[in-house]
Amino acid sequence: MKIESVTAEILRYDLDRPMADAQIDIGARIIVLVRVRTSDGVEGIGEAGAFGGAEQTVKTIIETQLAPLLIGEDPRMIEHLWVQMYQGTIQLGRRGAMLAAISGADIALWDALGKTLGAPLYLLLGGNARTMPAYASGGFYMPDKDVAEVGAEFAGYRELGYRAGKMKIAGADFNEDVERVRAVRAGLGPDADLMIDANNQYGPREAIRFARAVEDQDIFWYEEPVPTDDLAGARFVRESISMPVAGYETETSRWGFKALIEAGAVDIVQADTVWAGGITECRRIAAFASAWNLPMAPHNFAGAVSGFANLHLLASLPGAMFFEMDQNPNPLRTEIVTNWPVIDAASRVSLPEGVGLGMEIDEAAVARYRVG
Ligand SMILES: [Mg+2]
């Protein structure tokens, strides 16, 4: 069995109502879909992270740098192919767009392997659970969105059945952000888990000040309080406050997470398969986290394929904690697959039982949003 082709396509959805976190304005949702086709007629599908207008760069890397390293190889030798892609691009790579491209190809290879062997990916990885607790992720900033609206947003998630939710902070002035957290706690109810996400915005002292201002709101985790590269600051924050610190989704690779974990920066480890190095590398990150007795709660935002990849990863890990369910309107999540998971009465999602990632792709929807 050989790899015959590796291609990438760009899907885009322009938002009717642009949104923002503390760091970036989001006017469109964009994903890079990766397809690996084998000589046995199997097609594996992956997704590469492509924030910040990097989608064309990531697509070009996949088709001009990674495809030549993969075509003709046995698609089942994923560890071998990961090393080939990483070492074969190392002088211009290691992180960023190159590792996002490798991540997309790696996920497609795992999907192809599951299809070839006739197994759902989470079982192929040695399944640990058939369902995962899920949380509603939202609470973004919008120009005309006030405190009452963000509170009502989370009351709506509670009505949908979610018993946990995550909101953005650090994008408004300090006091308004405190009010937003209180409004979301009131909307979610006292018995739900509430997470707050600063997206790297604060300096250490401001991060600590904010944690103390919302400590009475029973915060389940405090995500990315300070910049990812400020390891000393991250440790100072974590050791100064009572609530657990989660992060850093913006970190990538086992070496990045090794430094983060050894610095004592986090209580909960958040890697994302679409840019941290794929399923292969995130399994290594999880193994390292487990040696430090830290749970994994992967970041999950981009699109449908990344969601399935992160869900299968989670369900294969003994130390898995929570599945992130982005609530913002995004047809690249809800339309390009017809079996996107829904939460059950226990606020959990079930693993798809189809082979590979178990996605039922609607190719007409893919074509509708394809721009390159
Ligand atoms: Mg985050």
Boltz pocket constraint, residues with backbone or C-beta under 6 A from the ligand:
constraints:
  - pocket:
      binder: B
      contacts: [[A, 197], [A, 199], [A, 223], [A, 224], [A, 249], [A, 299]]
      max_distance: 6.0
